[in-house]
Amino acid sequence: MTKSTAPSSIAAISSSSLVINTSSSRMESSSPSSTTNSSSSASQTVASSIPAGGIATIKGDYSVNPSFWGGDNNGPVGSYTLVDVDHPHFTKAARITVTNPAGASWNGQLSFPITRVIAKDDVIIIHTWFRKISTTDESGACFASLFFETGAPDYTKYATVELSSTGEWQEYFIPVKMPEAGTIGNLDLKIGFGGGNKPQIFEIGFTEILNFEKKLTVNDLPVTQITYEGRDPNAAWRTEAAARIEQHRKGDFEIRFIDANNAAVIDKAIDVKFKRHAYHFGSVIVSNILMGNNSDSEQYRNKVLELFNQSGTENDLKWAPWIGEWGSDYNQTTTKAALQWLKDRDYYLRGHVMVWPSRRNLPNLVKPYIPETNPANADPIVKSLVLNHIDDIASSTKDLLDEWDVLNEPYDNHDLMDAFGDGVMVDWFNQARANLPTHPLYINDYSILSAGGRDTAHQNHYENTIRYLLDNNAPITGVGFQSHFSESPTSITKIYSIIERYHQAFPDLVFRSTEFDINTTDQALQADFTRDFLTIFFSHPSTVGVQLWGFWENAHWTKNAAFYTADWTEKPNATAWKKLIYSTWWNNFSGSTDDLGKFNNRGFYGDYEVDVTHNGKKQTFTFSVKKGEANQFQFTLD
């Protein structure tokens, strides 16, 4: 991820997942509003529930045509016409015919520019209508992605919601408290229609943005409640996932006790305590906070110890901060100290990232050799600079880190490949392997599991890139799915099917969620999706871990996604994380040895302690239950 911004993560919702909430029970937020679960329909019309006094900042009655970009997929992705409709609240609609979807939601857009400046902290409501005309998608629904965002180069998003309809008009209300000002010419409401790979036709009805300035809060406005497919407590996928977890995440073990004379110690009471999962449940950290000496740093360290068995740095190991380009908060001394602190406590540590191959994400040291207007014409010296950097950072951290992201986001970070050919990616992996003979080496990218699971262009590119690396003998061992989700997360079963797609394509590679978070103010949905994402990911046998992209609001790139607020108040998503990992997926055992001095059971893979008292002396032994091993242990009692 970048230092301050991120790609959008738009996910699917179904028409049966919507309801209009006109109460004032939600908490006010400083970012796009989101909502709680409901199974009611949103086909009702409640436009009259919008309070009076809003200033029209976008008025999409089509008296003035919106701007339209048909997209680019070796020809237009779709087309637009204005049609007459019979509706009690409007008479015109924009009909979008998607004939050649590109797989990326942003590729093809209907855009409504704001006509009035929006001030920081103004409260606005986005109000639109959406309906299906026809679709070839198996779900029977049409979909499009709504973005309220700035222009290039940041494309900062203040709302991201997927619109969906199975035929009837669906009405959407999206309240937002603006975290910063929006200016005319640099802020648009966009309907993106390039996602997926199936042709469809849909209509966008009356669309408006009303600005209530600071006279109201988001609590005073109606909101369309959004959920995700698979949230139902009785959803069928839960039984299947539980069975896979029992099969793939647990193993039988046997403990045998003998005395100093090699005789079995029978009928001896023992207690077996689970200490740590073999599976990685982790989070990135900020080195200077972890190593700080104030009360927040102390609490930060305590939460790392309480919640995680795996970690790594968010930004410290990126090339620019590694060489001191991000200021004094980022330096190799502090970074190594933080990694050593974690290593001393037996954390599994990931390095992120060796190469982020676009000019904008390379350090200033390199940029003079890459023409800004023509990066494909980069000076060949860049190739050696990159290899020297890999050599430097790999050799400097090889005793601290357990694995590395070698290549990050090649889908839209490819300036170096454009300049020197795809073979440079193989060179990077080979250079990493030269210093790291046994470390797992990963590729990492976004919008594979997010974006409703419909970003087929991105998914196909990722698969093709991995295939290229393997076909050219690059020593790649793992695949990272970034897992950044927005207010409307991807269907749980869709997430599983995508993981399975890559597992079938690359059965010898392992898969990791490298940057998990959910950017929403709907804390109930956030907690439920945390629970369900962890469950479905843990249930797939090819996965090895889930890593959060931060956990504290004051050290998180998107504050709403954090587990803890600035004052360390625990949010429901943190509670859900702890309950699953340290309760639902936790096992302790007690019992007695049999006539052969043995105790048998089945438990989660990981580290255990066993306590036994013999001849009046309590003794403790450790063992680890590992996948694919016999897991038979013998201990001699004094």
ABEGO torsion letter per residue (X at the ends): XBAABBBBBBBBBBAAABBBBABAABBBBABBBBBBBBABBAABBAAAABBBGBBBABBBAGABBBBBBAEBBGEBABBBBBBBBBBAABABBBBBBBABBAGBAABEBBBBBBABBBBBGBBBBBBBBBBBABBABAAGBBBBBBBBBBBOAAGBBABBBBBBBAGBBBBBBBBBBBABBBBBGABBBBBBAABEABBBBBBBBBBBBBBAEAABBAAABBBBBBBBBGABAABAAAAAAAAAAAAAABBBBBBBBBBAAGBBBBGBBBBBBBABBABBBBBBBBAAAAABABAAAAAAAAAAAAABABBEBAAAABAAAAAGAAEAABBAAAAAAAAAAAAAAGBBBBBOBABBABAAABBAAAAAABBAABAAABBAAAAAAAAAAAAAAAAAAAAABABBBABBGAAABAAAAAAAEAAAAAAAAAAAAAABAABBBBBBBBGAABGGGABAAAAAAAAAAAAAAAAAGBBBABBBBAGBBBABBBBAAAAAAAAAAAAAABAABBBBBABBBBBBABAAAAAAAAAAAAAAAAABAABAEBBBBEABAAABABAAABABBAAGBBBAAAAAAAAAAAAAABBBBBEBBBAAGBBBBBBBBEBBBBBBBBGGBBBBBBBBBBBGBAGBBBBBBX
